[in-house]
Amino acid sequence: MTLHPEIAAVTDRVIERSKARRRAYLALLDAERESGNDRPKLGCANLAHAYAGTDEQREQMKAGRSMNIGIVSAYNDLLSAHAVYYRYPEQMKIWAHEAGATAQVAGGVPAMCDGVTQGYQGMELSLFSRDTIALSTAVALSHRTFEGAALLGICDKIVPGLLMGALRFGHLPMVLIPGGPMKSGLANKEKAKIRELYAEGKVSRDELLDAEIAAYHSKGTCTFYGTANSNQMMMEAMGLHMPGAAFANPGTKLRQELTRAAVHRLTEIGWNGDDYRPIGHVVDEKAIVNAAIVLLATGGSTNHLIHVPAFARAAGITIDWDDFDRLSRIVPLLTRVYPNGSADVNGFEDAGGPSFVIRELLGAGLMHGDTLTVGKGGMADYGRKPEMAGDTLVWTEHGEKSGDDTIVRTASDPFSSEGGFRILKGNLGRACIKVSAVERERWTIEAPCRVFADQLEVQEAFKAGELERDVIVVVRFQGPKANGMPELHKLTPPLGVLQNRGFKVALVTDGRMSGASGKVPCAIHLSPEALGGGPIAKLRDGDVVRLCAESGELSALVDAAEWEAREHVAAPPPAIGTGRELFAMLRHHCDEAEKGASAMLAEAGL
């Protein structure tokens, strides 16, 4: 199928804009591959230290003739999604041995749970934990005793952080290994309903806690289609998984065999064979565009409008929100998965899952099919579904239709002809909005604003009945430089309640909104942010604000001369406690959201 001309045009724009930095990046890979230190060049004392921690593999490693795989793991048992990795390294060593290779845990990376920190001080460390993860990945791989690497991580900042670090070792072949979602518990819509009832004071805290535990009940990723599961969709589209690995449940034979196949495949794509596939070449401009395409086609998390530009930069590639906006106009919405529907990711997988979506996009010329992938057969492999045929892992073709067309549809019969992302521009700056779950009549909201500097203030105003009207809630000083850009997830229930009561409601913020956000129109990531002179700092209570996703407008309807003369309000003092003061350097040096909000990349000149 011929590639859609707009996708070709956007890709050409990305390639042209990235030319100089991508050229420098590829030169780095060549230099690292040809002249960088590796195991045969290390001194004997260095090697002895590297081998001292292992008994059973030492003789094979000493010979230096087979691949040694470095495992970088985000294991902890605070995150349900990462608790599944507990036994992975010892299993992977066995599977590596089956393929004539060895494996070592190169290092661990921190992995915080946004679900635990949502609405509290710890959330102000969340975005910058991504830079910390990238740095930790680099530390793990800096030993240069590996010919390949396996990256074990799933959730919000963890996958982008792993990629950002790993791509600076782009001469190595690597594979990302997910652990899969927990099985379905309390339905996401029922959970959301109980949250709204609690916000209205109609159910008790005990009832709310019971509902939350019924929803988040076991090991594996949360089952809504937020940032973590959007990560997995993108890794499929970038060819960094074994095909179809995203949503097989933990503890199943299929999950085990997909991980085993990933280890075996890694040994086949090393530099000593005839199928060398370094991650720095797998992640190219087309792969980055593919990631953006599947994010739009599935109504994925808005957090990736920060993360995709960040990990693209680590590979010398520049993608911006204009690219996303252009792609969104022609990429159809093929899924309805909560919060953009009632089904969870298990229902999505049962109906066809990522592989059905990729098959449809490839067949309609809406995705690059000619990319290098971990899978042997290229991107076409990612359009087939993995299954167990007895004890054998196989990949099968999908039928013409999905298993449930209320969840997944074909490209010829989409839920919407557009992907549901828009850029908003005006005298308030530049923001983005996800409208795939917003009813069309709510795409335009014009109302007086109420301005806050903290999401807890919004909750208090809601409880006091001060927001019982058409209102645009403005929450500022939430950008990366101000407080680390925490997700404002606690706003979802009260804003949803106000909307349910018939009011016209929207959110405008220089902060982030969770990948679980949905039905309320939210203009997020507003740049420039309030700290440092962004125009959002000029807003006053009662100013009429116009948000229009149809025309792409975000403006304060204030007389131009008055607007120009207004002073910016003073920023709140920097918060301390919960370690936030330790992240001051990252706040001070980070760049804007559209570039990825990374101090590490900014200071490295990437």
Salt bridges, closest charged atoms under 4 A:
GLU6 OE2 - ARG326 NE 2.83
GLU16 OE1 - LYS19 NZ 2.97
GLU32 OE1 - ARG144 NH1 3.08
ASP55 OD1 - ARG58 NH2 3.14
GLU90 OE1 - ARG87 NH1 3.33
GLU98 OE1 - ARG260 NE 2.95
GLU98 OE1 - HIS264 NE2 2.93
ASP114 OD2 - LYS157 NZ 2.40
GLU124 OE2 - ARG580 NH1 3.42
ASP131 OD1 - ARG130 NE 3.99
GLU147 OE1 - ARG39 NH2 2.85
ASP156 OD2 - LYS157 NZ 3.93
GLU196 OE2 - LYS519 NZ 3.24
GLU200 OE2 - LYS202 NZ 3.65
GLU200 OE2 - ARG501 NH2 3.04
GLU212 OE2 - ARG195 NE 2.74
GLU236 OE2 - HIS241 ND1 2.87
GLU257 OE2 - LYS253 NZ 3.28
GLU257 OE1 - ARG260 NH1 3.43
GLU268 OE1 - ARG265 NH1 2.90
ASP275 OD2 - ARG265 NH2 2.92
ASP275 OD1 - ARG277 NE 2.87
ASP320 OD1 - ARG13 NH1 3.16
ASP320 OD2 - ARG17 NH2 3.88
ASP322 OD1 - LYS425 NZ 3.87
ASP322 OD2 - ARG430 NH2 3.04
ASP323 OD1 - ARG13 NH1 2.50
ASP323 OD2 - ARG17 NH2 3.18
ASP325 OD2 - ARG329 NH2 3.30
GLU349 OE2 - LYS385 NZ 3.23
GLU360 OE2 - ARG359 NE 2.92
ASP370 OD2 - LYS286 NZ 2.72
ASP381 OD1 - ARG384 NH1 3.03
GLU397 OE2 - ARG384 NE 2.67
GLU418 OE1 - ARG422 NH2 2.25
GLU446 OE1 - ARG546 NH1 3.08
GLU466 OE1 - ARG450 NH2 3.05
GLU468 OE2 - ARG501 NH1 2.45
ASP541 OD2 - ARG450 NE 3.84
ASP543 OD2 - ARG566 NH1 2.52
GLU550 OE2 - ARG440 NE 2.88
GLU553 OE1 - ARG546 NE 3.06
GLU562 OE2 - ARG566 NH2 3.02
ASP591 OD2 - ARG313 NH1 2.81
GLU594 OE1 - ARG430 NE 2.85
GLU603 OE2 - HIS589 ND1 3.46
